[in-house]
Structures are given as C-alpha cells and as structure tokens.
Amino acid sequence: MASILSKKKKKNREKYRLSDLKTLGLELLSSRAKINNLPLLLTFVSPTSRPQYALEALLFLQAFFTPLLPLLPLSSYSTNTTGTAKDDPDFIYRIWLRSKFDEFLNSLIDISVSPQSEEALREVVLDTIMEFVKVGNGGRFHSAIYHRFIQSIVHSTLGIDVLLDLLASKYFKYIDIRYFTYIAVEKLARTLEAKDISDNKIVSSDGDTSHSRPSVELSIRKIYYILSHIPSLENMDEKADYEMWNGLGVFIKDGDCKEHSELQKAEDKLHKIDKSSNNVLSAANIAKKIKIKFTKAWASFLRLPLPLDVYKEVLVTLHEAVIPHFSNPILLCDFLTRSYNIGGIISVMALSSLYILMTQHGLEYPNFYEKLYALLVPSIFMVKHRAKFFELLDSCLKSPLLPAYLAAAFTKKLSRLSLSVPPSGGLVIIALIHNLLRRHPSINWLVHREDGGEISEKHSREGKDGESENSCVTTELSSKERGIDHFDNEEISPVKTNAVRSSLWEVDTVRHHYCPPVSRFVLSLENDLTVRRKTTELAVNDFSSGSYVTIFREEIRRRVKQVPLAFYKATPTSLFSESDFPGWTFKFKENDESVTSNDDNGNIDKSEDQDHGFAKRQRIECS
C-alpha cells in the first residue's frame, strides 16, 4: 500500500515544473484560501525528490510554518481537550496544521539522514530544523524536536559525516543546545545499554532486539563524537553572560506552558526563577546545571560496550576532558578500575585517570601497586603512550611512605629490564633507579652488597671465642651461596619477589652497554645518592620519549675530542693482545720445512702431514 501511494505521489510531482512550484508557494503565503496547496508542497519535501524541487518547497513551507508555530497546539493536546473545544472550527484547523507540521518535520529528518540527499540540501534542512527548535515551543527551546533530531542522527546508517560536523561547528557554541544535547545523549545511551548479546544481536534495556552489533557500534561512535565535540566547560563560572540559541539570553521560566514529559521537566528546571537575581539564573548556577547534565551523559556513555578504538580514545582524554568537569569524579572509579584490571595497553591508558582519583579525590585501590608492577614488561618500552606511563610511574613511587620492600621490588625489576630493553628504555630505567635510590635511602644497600656479609661477621666473633669448627662451616656455606640471585623475575607480586635479598648487579653490566649514552649515563649511579644536598632528582620526561632516532641525533651533535681513526698506529703482530687474555701468551714459530712429502709414486704421505700438524700445534705454547 505504501509503495502504491509513493508511486502516485511521484507521478503527481512529475506534473509540476519549478515555476509551478513557486506559484503554489506564493499562493499559500498570500491567502488562507489556498491552504490546500500545503499538502501538495509537502509531497515535494522527500529524499526521492529532485534537490531543486525539494529546496523550493522547503523554503516556502518554512516561511509558512515559522510565524504560526508558536500558536499551534501540541500534538497530544487534542486528547485532553473538552468537547466544546473539539467542536471549534478554528481549533480543528490548528490541529490539522499541527499534523501537517509534524509531517513536514518528519520529512526534513528523513532528508537529513538519507544517503541520497545532497550535502547542500542537508545543510539547509539542518538550519530549518534548528529554527523550529528555536521557536517551536512558544518562543522557548523545543526540546522534543531536538531530541528526535539527535536520535535520528545517532540511529541512522550514515557514518560521521558533514551533518554532525555542521551541528558541532555551528550550534554547540550555544549554552542551551549543549544542555539539551547532554540530556538527549543520556537518554540515547540508556536505550543502547546492552543486557544480553547473542547471535550478533544486542538486546537493549527496553527489550528491543532490532539493533545489530555493527549498528550499535556505529551509534556509540556517533555519541562519542557528539560528546567529544561539545566545547569544554572550563572557565564557565567566570562568564557573566551566555549565548543562547532561543534568543532570550537568560534562563527564564514560562509558567504558562505545562508539559509533563521528562525532557520538558528538564526544560522547566533549566528556566526556573532565581529570585535572588531578578528572575535570571546566575552564571554559577548555570554552570552547575550544565555540569550535572555533563556528568549524567558521560556516566551513561561509559556504561556502554565501547568499541576498542573508542575505548582507547576515551581513556587517553578522560583525565583532561572529563574528570575536571565531573560533579563527582568518584563515579568513574568502577570504569577505571575495570579498565586497569584488563592489563596491557588498556591499563597503561587508564593509569592517568586512576592516579588522579587516588591522589586528588581519595580513591582507595588496595592492589594498585601489584597491577603497576605487573605492567613492567619489555613490551611497555615500545608502546605509543610509554612517555606518560613512565612519568606516572615515577610519580607513583615518589611517596616517602612507600615500604622498603616495595621500593626494592620496583628498583630490582627495572634493573633486570635494563638488560633486555632498547637503549632508549635503558636511559629511562637509569633515571627511575636514580630517583628511587635517592628517595628511599633504606634500599641503597642494593647498589653494593657483599655475599654472606652477616655470616662473615659471625665468623669473626666465633673465631675470637675459639670455635674454629663452626667458623669453617659458616665460611663454606657463604662460599656456596655466593653468586646466587634470590630475586624471582617471574613473580607478579612485588611482596614475593625476594628483591630485598638481591642486589643491582645488572647496573654494573649496563656499564659495558654497547650504546655509549647508556654506558655514560649509568655512571650517575656511582654517586652517593643518600646525600640529598649534593644530588638532585632526574626529570623522567627528558628520557621517556627517547628512541633510536633521538639517541642518534644527540650523538651526532656531540663534540668529540679524539676522533677514532681507520688505521693502526703500529702494525699488529697477533690477533689478540695480551691484555685481552691476562695470564696467557700466544706464540707462533714459522717452519720452513715441507708440510707434506711425496712417496716414490707421487702420493702424499698423510701420516707425515698429521705428525707435522701435531708438531705445529705444539709450538703454540701456553704459559
């Protein structure tokens, strides 16, 4: 039936030329007797119409409805009207006009989200819809129309295109549009909140199973785009005036309009009277209301099953774009702790926001350091956000109340990682170890620790008492334990790593690193870091963003005093020098005798050759 009607409308549209359409529009605007031109013009406002015809009809219909819209009743108003009012011809006429306006509005929304529509036409449609939002509720903001429009954009099959870009660039600067955008996003996020996922279908909280997984992910991406493109709430308290889209410039309550929907209640709340300031809300109160809606919108969004790329983007910007403007940042603790427990790069990204909640908002997370210790793996030195991670790692280990075993575990783990990470990672590790040793003097014994030190002291005391037998046993035990590292590198809990029984022998190995900057930088650990007056902490951010490229650039900028030459000052006489192998000398005596001899038949005497080779090897003397 619908296809038959659409074919009839298409045939009727083909009868008219563009000039005829202009005549119909002018007649509609000039005389009420030509009101029957209204349904005919509405048939041209369709995604299937030619763009010129749709644009011409749209402009005439906008000019017709804009002055009448404040006078029209609500769509649901007719159901609550008394019998005498229903019989009023003027009232019936206005109800009919309202139904035609709703039809016109639906056509505009269809054009805005249709892939067949041209971008220029969609921009005009956007401006028309926003004009109706501006004056459609008796001169006040028409939140219902705006919510329907946002809902249609989010649930459409179109990707993030020019329509969302135009909406964000042209209208998100108005404070009332921001306010109702947050309300619309909160409602949309609640409808998309999934309870069950099966067979590529997502069952929403209202029981609707019509949303497939790709369509829900697309809707989530659009919601995130809207939230991330609303201007920041910074310095809102300092502004004395706000730019409003509905032209009032202030939040004033209109007591004559009585609507009971959820959006209208929010609208009434936004326009309520502030008796202390002549019926005008103060800037601080407006900022407070916006912050509350901001918090609810983001909290609802973060409960959705976010795609992985959106998840990462949210975690990267959460500590700067969301937490400072949240009315109660502790509400984010569930989302952040869940992200931090995932591990890998997700945990690294969640660390910034979680650290802010712990240090500035009193969040308690008992297993924080265990999860942080588990992130110290070689791959962390090659991830994209490693610079921020190392800065936060240094900040998390800065507290003087940190237990010695915990500081020792992190120091030893970093020391072990220095043997397997790239040179840029080695520089960061040295800086972190330097700061840890300086902040926590109780772990400086890790730098130089003699094996069996306590046993040796016992041996000296017992020797004085004449117990030579026990002293021999203790000496033998200490010699057996020498060279054993009790540190368990595979243990994920810093408490069980036995780092307090180990030493930083890896630091001495790094002194012979193949990369000159690393071997030079490690010499800074030879200073007595317990003397705080003579030492300073190292800025980890100076090394956290390093790579092979930065190291190479620094090396070629260095001025060297002695340039390595490509020739020998003296002709070498041996392959190895005596300093390479202390205690060994290598001598070779040349022999002019023939190595092999031939018999009478010209064959080579192999036994003589073997004897000669044995004698030759004997001449390489080892002393």
Legacy VTK file of the C-alpha trace (Angstrom):
# vtk DataFile Version 3.0
C-alpha trace
ASCII
DATASET POLYDATA
POINTS 623 float
0.000 0.000 0.000
2.800 2.395 0.912
4.627 1.696 -2.345
1.442 2.426 -4.328
0.998 5.759 -2.552
4.618 6.696 -3.148
4.245 5.939 -6.859
1.150 8.139 -7.043
2.960 10.978 -5.287
5.865 10.605 -7.683
3.528 10.823 -10.690
1.848 13.893 -9.217
5.220 15.563 -8.649
6.245 14.967 -12.247
3.307 17.054 -13.473
4.712 20.244 -11.962
7.555 22.404 -13.140
9.725 24.517 -10.865
7.808 27.652 -11.828
4.549 25.946 -10.907
6.012 25.087 -7.526
6.894 28.724 -6.903
3.351 29.757 -7.811
1.898 27.259 -5.345
4.162 28.545 -2.606
3.381 32.184 -3.192
-0.350 31.461 -3.206
-0.037 29.598 0.114
1.755 32.515 1.739
-0.607 35.153 0.367
-4.044 33.683 1.053
-5.583 31.292 3.561
-7.981 30.179 0.838
-5.066 28.417 -0.862
-4.410 26.216 2.160
-4.899 23.118 0.027
-1.538 23.885 -1.595
0.069 22.820 1.696
-0.346 19.022 1.277
0.815 19.320 -2.322
4.001 21.152 -1.336
4.665 18.571 1.363
4.913 15.837 -1.268
7.990 17.546 -2.741
9.863 17.508 0.583
11.226 13.988 0.268
14.636 12.292 -0.154
13.427 10.960 -3.527
12.529 14.389 -4.929
14.844 16.361 -7.117
17.023 18.642 -4.938
15.838 21.859 -6.624
12.180 20.989 -6.091
12.731 19.831 -2.504
14.647 23.020 -1.678
11.980 25.283 -3.234
9.143 23.562 -1.374
11.137 23.569 1.854
11.700 27.330 1.783
8.012 28.115 1.212
6.886 25.711 3.931
9.387 27.136 6.390
8.150 30.640 5.700
4.577 29.411 6.205
5.065 27.492 9.477
7.551 29.759 11.285
5.073 32.527 12.271
2.294 30.001 13.010
4.331 27.546 15.090
4.057 29.377 18.453
0.262 29.428 18.004
-0.156 25.747 17.205
-1.159 23.282 19.956
0.965 20.333 20.957
0.354 17.049 19.157
-1.006 15.420 22.324
-3.098 18.417 23.345
-6.191 17.270 21.426
-6.650 14.174 23.582
-7.022 16.284 26.725
-9.456 18.810 25.299
-13.090 19.234 26.315
-15.960 18.539 23.914
-16.748 22.198 23.278
-13.157 22.919 22.251
-13.140 19.959 19.872
-16.121 21.397 18.008
-14.428 24.748 17.482
-13.582 25.117 13.735
-10.556 27.270 14.467
-9.228 24.678 16.895
-9.778 21.875 14.362
-7.909 23.945 11.782
-4.939 24.431 14.129
-4.893 20.717 14.965
-4.798 19.961 11.251
-1.943 22.436 10.751
-0.074 20.773 13.611
-0.394 17.375 11.959
0.942 18.822 8.712
3.824 20.408 10.569
4.686 17.055 12.136
4.604 15.508 8.672
6.862 18.275 7.393
9.260 17.760 10.300
9.451 14.004 9.662
10.263 14.676 6.009
13.036 17.071 6.993
14.575 14.494 9.337
14.354 11.843 6.605
16.215 14.118 4.197
18.891 14.934 6.786
19.780 11.265 7.400
19.224 9.956 3.867
22.350 8.937 1.898
20.612 10.099 -1.285
20.450 13.731 -0.172
22.982 16.274 -1.341
25.193 17.969 1.241
23.958 21.453 0.367
20.327 20.390 0.836
21.123 18.681 4.139
22.749 21.858 5.429
19.587 23.853 4.628
17.498 21.148 6.314
19.688 21.357 9.414
19.213 25.113 9.658
15.447 24.739 9.171
15.129 22.122 11.909
17.167 24.238 14.308
14.936 27.237 13.569
11.902 25.173 14.550
13.747 24.073 17.697
14.340 27.728 18.457
10.740 28.955 18.278
8.664 25.781 18.281
7.624 25.900 21.920
6.042 29.303 22.300
9.331 31.101 21.807
11.226 28.700 24.023
13.590 25.868 23.203
11.637 22.936 21.779
13.496 20.054 23.403
11.250 17.331 21.950
12.045 18.265 18.344
15.754 18.490 19.148
15.756 15.099 20.848
14.034 13.475 17.866
16.603 15.015 15.562
19.591 13.803 17.606
18.033 10.371 17.956
17.559 10.094 14.177
21.186 11.060 13.552
22.537 8.557 16.069
20.412 5.645 14.835
20.869 6.335 11.114
23.037 4.138 8.923
25.142 7.096 7.835
28.569 7.439 9.354
30.012 10.522 10.998
29.622 12.929 8.097
29.099 16.590 7.297
25.780 16.776 9.182
27.392 16.101 12.566
30.276 18.385 11.671
27.883 21.232 10.876
25.872 20.630 14.024
29.001 20.738 16.173
30.613 23.730 14.473
27.521 25.950 14.138
25.357 25.169 17.165
27.389 23.641 20.007
28.584 27.100 20.986
25.123 27.890 22.401
24.734 27.013 26.051
21.118 25.812 25.842
21.931 23.491 22.947
24.753 21.984 24.995
22.381 21.484 27.895
19.751 19.622 25.889
22.395 17.714 23.923
23.630 16.207 27.180
20.042 15.248 28.069
19.484 13.628 24.657
22.778 11.735 24.838
21.952 10.426 28.298
18.598 9.060 27.104
20.134 7.505 23.986
22.912 5.869 25.992
20.392 4.339 28.367
18.463 2.810 25.462
21.671 1.378 23.980
22.890 -0.094 27.255
23.151 -3.794 26.478
21.962 -6.574 28.773
22.493 -9.603 26.529
24.479 -10.200 23.338
23.776 -13.272 21.237
23.788 -14.202 17.543
25.117 -10.800 16.560
22.004 -9.198 18.104
22.022 -6.861 21.082
19.107 -6.781 23.498
18.794 -3.292 24.935
17.459 -2.406 28.350
13.997 -1.866 26.927
13.918 -5.363 25.388
14.401 -4.238 21.778
16.364 -6.778 19.716
16.323 -4.891 16.434
19.815 -3.464 16.877
22.648 -5.478 15.375
26.164 -5.235 16.756
27.562 -3.098 13.867
24.667 -0.628 14.073
25.078 -0.298 17.844
28.822 0.297 17.465
28.109 2.983 14.867
25.635 4.647 17.221
28.196 4.547 20.040
30.793 6.178 17.797
28.340 8.964 16.951
27.519 9.540 20.611
31.212 9.777 21.419
31.714 12.198 18.533
28.939 14.424 19.895
30.279 14.340 23.461
33.872 14.952 22.433
32.970 17.937 20.216
30.927 19.858 22.756
33.151 22.742 23.915
34.880 22.414 27.242
33.274 23.638 30.437
36.419 25.471 31.530
36.026 28.973 32.953
32.230 28.808 32.798
31.915 30.229 36.301
33.789 33.352 35.244
31.436 34.270 32.389
28.777 36.835 33.130
26.587 36.047 30.106
25.966 33.089 27.838
24.933 32.952 24.207
21.558 31.253 23.908
20.119 29.799 20.726
16.484 30.678 21.501
17.378 34.383 21.684
16.358 35.003 25.280
19.933 35.114 26.518
18.873 34.018 30.009
17.123 31.055 31.654
13.600 32.315 32.387
10.693 30.135 33.361
7.495 30.339 31.326
4.692 29.409 33.699
2.010 29.254 31.032
3.373 26.155 29.308
2.605 22.883 31.094
4.260 19.773 29.721
4.878 16.632 31.724
7.401 14.728 29.653
10.872 14.091 31.004
12.509 16.481 28.570
10.015 19.204 29.366
10.650 18.793 33.086
14.327 19.319 32.395
13.429 22.362 30.328
11.343 23.816 33.152
14.191 23.153 35.542
16.578 24.960 33.234
14.273 28.015 33.003
13.363 28.204 36.680
13.238 31.510 38.507
16.226 32.660 40.534
14.601 35.096 42.949
17.920 36.455 44.157
18.827 37.806 40.710
15.617 39.235 39.221
14.304 36.001 37.654
17.647 35.321 35.947
19.890 32.427 36.879
23.398 33.419 37.843
26.395 32.265 35.826
27.486 29.961 38.648
24.076 28.253 38.775
24.013 27.783 35.011
27.480 26.235 35.119
26.346 23.947 37.931
23.340 22.731 35.930
25.454 22.110 32.834
27.978 20.154 34.921
25.235 17.902 36.311
23.959 17.060 32.820
27.547 16.597 31.629
28.144 14.074 34.411
24.986 12.089 33.694
25.672 11.961 29.949
29.250 10.728 30.328
28.336 8.259 33.080
25.641 6.713 30.847
28.006 6.609 27.875
30.804 4.851 29.790
28.437 2.017 30.690
28.036 1.101 27.007
30.049 -1.699 25.328
32.572 0.633 23.716
34.494 -0.440 20.592
38.201 -0.896 21.258
39.340 2.200 19.365
36.734 4.373 21.109
37.695 2.777 24.429
41.323 3.798 23.946
40.449 7.344 22.876
38.261 7.777 25.948
40.995 6.555 28.299
43.573 8.863 26.727
41.474 12.012 27.152
39.479 11.146 30.266
41.852 12.732 32.793
41.876 16.072 30.950
38.485 16.393 29.239
36.114 14.621 31.649
37.383 14.285 35.237
37.944 18.039 35.856
34.306 18.771 34.916
32.642 15.823 36.643
30.384 16.788 39.533
31.608 13.707 41.431
34.704 12.086 39.858
34.483 9.078 42.201
31.630 7.848 39.987
34.312 6.908 37.444
36.103 4.527 39.796
34.266 1.399 38.556
35.038 2.155 34.922
38.690 2.967 35.627
39.407 0.061 37.963
37.800 -2.314 35.474
39.994 -0.873 32.727
43.105 -1.003 34.907
42.497 -4.688 35.665
42.408 -5.612 31.975
46.184 -5.313 31.651
48.406 -4.352 28.759
47.997 -1.072 26.926
44.493 -0.545 28.368
45.940 -0.469 31.888
48.612 1.990 30.807
45.961 4.330 29.387
43.768 4.052 32.489
46.649 4.834 34.842
46.499 8.619 34.350
42.871 8.959 35.364
43.138 6.418 38.158
46.135 8.244 39.594
44.128 11.495 39.686
41.281 9.808 41.551
43.704 8.334 44.079
45.724 11.487 44.723
43.057 14.178 44.425
39.738 12.528 45.264
40.629 9.985 47.949
40.072 6.768 45.979
41.481 3.675 47.726
42.729 0.878 45.479
44.481 -1.835 47.540
46.014 -3.744 44.607
47.238 -0.677 42.761
50.976 -1.345 43.121
50.612 -5.023 42.287
48.908 -4.121 38.997
51.510 -1.430 38.365
54.340 -3.898 38.977
52.741 -6.369 36.552
52.909 -3.743 33.788
56.721 -3.696 33.896
57.459 -5.921 30.913
59.831 -5.316 27.967
56.954 -4.518 25.594
55.949 -1.490 27.685
59.056 0.298 26.410
57.757 0.226 22.847
54.086 1.206 23.223
52.714 4.515 21.994
51.909 6.033 25.383
55.063 4.943 27.189
56.177 8.523 27.931
53.110 9.277 30.052
53.340 5.881 31.719
56.928 6.410 32.872
56.109 9.861 34.212
53.211 8.420 36.207
55.349 5.501 37.359
57.885 7.955 38.731
55.115 9.929 40.451
53.528 6.809 41.971
56.880 5.803 43.515
57.614 9.245 44.915
55.893 8.895 48.292
58.330 8.627 51.254
55.794 6.321 52.931
56.392 3.618 50.336
57.569 0.401 52.094
61.200 -0.591 51.563
60.292 -3.987 50.124
58.053 -2.311 47.512
60.701 0.233 46.505
63.289 -2.568 46.337
60.996 -4.710 44.161
60.429 -1.936 41.613
64.117 -0.999 41.603
65.226 -4.581 41.044
62.581 -5.203 38.362
63.684 -2.117 36.453
67.300 -3.159 36.835
66.560 -6.568 35.336
64.633 -4.994 32.453
67.678 -2.865 31.578
69.308 -5.998 30.142
66.594 -6.590 27.535
65.121 -3.223 26.551
66.254 -0.862 23.762
68.830 1.829 24.594
66.109 4.471 24.986
64.460 2.266 27.591
67.788 1.839 29.353
68.061 5.610 29.776
64.583 5.789 31.330
65.382 2.904 33.671
68.568 4.537 34.895
66.679 7.765 35.607
63.972 5.868 37.523
66.521 3.877 39.549
68.408 7.081 40.309
65.264 8.712 41.715
64.264 5.616 43.685
67.670 5.294 45.348
67.662 8.971 46.209
64.126 8.998 47.638
64.467 5.777 49.618
67.863 5.595 51.359
66.785 2.345 53.036
67.336 0.414 49.774
70.788 1.797 48.931
72.357 -1.462 50.084
71.124 -2.904 46.748
73.881 -0.976 44.970
76.770 -2.715 46.742
76.127 -5.873 48.706
78.763 -8.411 49.666
77.520 -12.005 49.702
77.355 -13.566 53.117
78.136 -10.339 54.940
76.260 -11.347 58.065
77.874 -14.760 58.062
81.349 -13.241 57.871
80.653 -11.127 60.949
79.525 -14.231 62.804
82.693 -15.978 61.724
84.881 -13.209 63.152
83.069 -13.268 66.511
83.246 -17.029 66.837
86.921 -17.043 65.855
87.712 -14.899 68.804
85.900 -17.379 71.088
87.938 -20.282 69.736
85.082 -22.037 67.936
87.071 -22.667 64.798
84.903 -25.575 63.673
81.719 -23.518 63.430
83.568 -20.732 61.643
84.783 -23.141 58.969
81.218 -24.327 58.384
79.848 -20.799 58.015
82.637 -19.847 55.624
81.858 -22.889 53.496
78.159 -22.020 53.412
78.818 -18.421 52.390
81.043 -19.558 49.565
78.307 -21.850 48.280
75.692 -19.058 48.277
77.982 -16.648 46.500
76.662 -15.707 43.033
73.047 -16.750 43.699
70.382 -14.116 42.932
67.300 -14.725 45.068
65.163 -12.363 43.002
62.246 -14.075 41.236
61.736 -12.226 37.963
58.639 -14.265 37.034
56.745 -13.410 40.227
53.934 -10.905 39.641
53.537 -9.918 43.286
56.223 -7.489 44.497
55.929 -8.911 48.011
57.120 -12.381 46.943
59.968 -11.374 44.631
62.727 -11.587 47.303
64.129 -8.311 45.991
65.409 -7.416 49.470
67.808 -10.406 49.295
69.193 -9.386 45.915
71.421 -6.651 44.517
71.596 -4.428 41.434
74.281 -6.420 39.666
72.585 -5.584 36.344
73.646 -1.959 36.757
77.293 -2.989 36.631
76.551 -4.924 33.446
74.965 -1.865 31.881
78.252 -0.015 32.420
79.526 -2.021 29.437
76.446 -1.334 27.300
77.023 -1.223 23.556
75.268 2.162 23.327
77.618 4.938 24.572
74.883 7.209 26.017
73.655 4.373 28.221
77.104 3.416 29.465
77.885 7.071 30.203
74.579 7.792 31.908
74.826 4.811 34.251
77.876 6.402 35.858
75.495 8.778 37.642
74.534 5.900 39.931
78.086 5.750 41.285
77.454 8.936 43.271
76.378 8.721 46.888
72.656 9.324 46.416
71.968 9.272 50.155
73.432 12.792 50.373
70.417 14.714 49.157
72.104 18.103 49.375
74.612 17.170 46.678
72.235 15.362 44.331
69.026 16.204 42.502
66.218 14.144 41.059
66.227 13.448 37.345
63.310 14.522 35.171
61.976 11.291 33.710
60.142 13.136 30.926
63.531 14.114 29.477
64.166 10.444 28.676
60.698 8.877 28.406
60.138 9.827 24.761
63.511 8.621 23.541
64.144 6.306 20.604
66.973 5.241 18.336
66.415 8.395 16.323
66.748 10.752 19.287
69.832 8.933 20.557
71.454 9.123 17.122
70.705 12.837 16.834
72.212 13.525 20.243
75.333 11.567 19.349
75.984 13.381 16.096
75.638 16.711 17.927
78.300 15.791 20.468
81.755 17.280 20.061
84.364 14.556 20.459
87.938 15.362 21.454
89.545 12.348 19.814
88.170 11.038 16.555
88.597 7.273 16.002
90.918 6.607 13.053
90.693 3.895 10.426
94.359 2.815 10.567
96.749 1.280 13.090
99.443 3.341 14.736
101.611 0.221 14.822
101.443 -2.943 12.733
99.718 -5.664 14.784
101.751 -8.807 15.412
98.961 -11.001 16.752
95.227 -11.410 16.511
94.713 -10.864 20.243
96.718 -8.687 22.573
97.959 -9.912 25.900
95.572 -7.579 27.701
92.610 -9.409 26.184
93.568 -12.641 27.921
95.509 -11.885 31.118
97.940 -14.671 32.011
98.019 -16.134 28.507
100.565 -15.673 25.692
100.255 -16.785 22.107
103.474 -17.537 20.086
103.772 -18.901 16.582
107.126 -20.222 15.161
107.376 -20.448 11.416
108.881 -23.650 9.965
110.461 -23.703 6.536
110.279 -27.479 6.322
107.868 -29.029 3.899
104.490 -29.709 5.401
103.933 -32.820 3.332
106.197 -35.268 1.473
105.551 -37.378 -1.587
106.467 -41.016 -1.941
108.076 -42.521 -4.993
104.697 -42.780 -6.715
103.878 -39.105 -6.090
101.285 -39.774 -3.381
101.016 -37.585 -0.339
102.146 -39.127 2.912
99.149 -38.346 5.144
100.669 -39.698 8.348
103.646 -37.371 7.994
101.268 -34.476 7.369
99.316 -35.331 10.527
102.513 -35.586 12.576
103.658 -32.227 11.268
100.288 -30.634 12.148
100.569 -32.041 15.677
104.082 -30.610 15.996
102.840 -27.265 14.688
100.134 -27.123 17.332
102.685 -27.898 19.991
104.624 -24.768 19.040
101.664 -22.622 20.159
102.767 -22.510 23.725
100.617 -21.541 26.638
102.276 -20.215 29.734
LINES 1 624
623 0 1 2 3 4 5 6 7 8 9 10 11 12 13 14 15 16 17 18 19 20 21 22 23 24 25 26 27 28 29 30 31 32 33 34 35 36 37 38 39 40 41 42 43 44 45 46 47 48 49 50 51 52 53 54 55 56 57 58 59 60 61 62 63 64 65 66 67 68 69 70 71 72 73 74 75 76 77 78 79 80 81 82 83 84 85 86 87 88 89 90 91 92 93 94 95 96 97 98 99 100 101 102 103 104 105 106 107 108 109 110 111 112 113 114 115 116 117 118 119 120 121 122 123 124 125 126 127 128 129 130 131 132 133 134 135 136 137 138 139 140 141 142 143 144 145 146 147 148 149 150 151 152 153 154 155 156 157 158 159 160 161 162 163 164 165 166 167 168 169 170 171 172 173 174 175 176 177 178 179 180 181 182 183 184 185 186 187 188 189 190 191 192 193 194 195 196 197 198 199 200 201 202 203 204 205 206 207 208 209 210 211 212 213 214 215 216 217 218 219 220 221 222 223 224 225 226 227 228 229 230 231 232 233 234 235 236 237 238 239 240 241 242 243 244 245 246 247 248 249 250 251 252 253 254 255 256 257 258 259 260 261 262 263 264 265 266 267 268 269 270 271 272 273 274 275 276 277 278 279 280 281 282 283 284 285 286 287 288 289 290 291 292 293 294 295 296 297 298 299 300 301 302 303 304 305 306 307 308 309 310 311 312 313 314 315 316 317 318 319 320 321 322 323 324 325 326 327 328 329 330 331 332 333 334 335 336 337 338 339 340 341 342 343 344 345 346 347 348 349 350 351 352 353 354 355 356 357 358 359 360 361 362 363 364 365 366 367 368 369 370 371 372 373 374 375 376 377 378 379 380 381 382 383 384 385 386 387 388 389 390 391 392 393 394 395 396 397 398 399 400 401 402 403 404 405 406 407 408 409 410 411 412 413 414 415 416 417 418 419 420 421 422 423 424 425 426 427 428 429 430 431 432 433 434 435 436 437 438 439 440 441 442 443 444 445 446 447 448 449 450 451 452 453 454 455 456 457 458 459 460 461 462 463 464 465 466 467 468 469 470 471 472 473 474 475 476 477 478 479 480 481 482 483 484 485 486 487 488 489 490 491 492 493 494 495 496 497 498 499 500 501 502 503 504 505 506 507 508 509 510 511 512 513 514 515 516 517 518 519 520 521 522 523 524 525 526 527 528 529 530 531 532 533 534 535 536 537 538 539 540 541 542 543 544 545 546 547 548 549 550 551 552 553 554 555 556 557 558 559 560 561 562 563 564 565 566 567 568 569 570 571 572 573 574 575 576 577 578 579 580 581 582 583 584 585 586 587 588 589 590 591 592 593 594 595 596 597 598 599 600 601 602 603 604 605 606 607 608 609 610 611 612 613 614 615 616 617 618 619 620 621 622
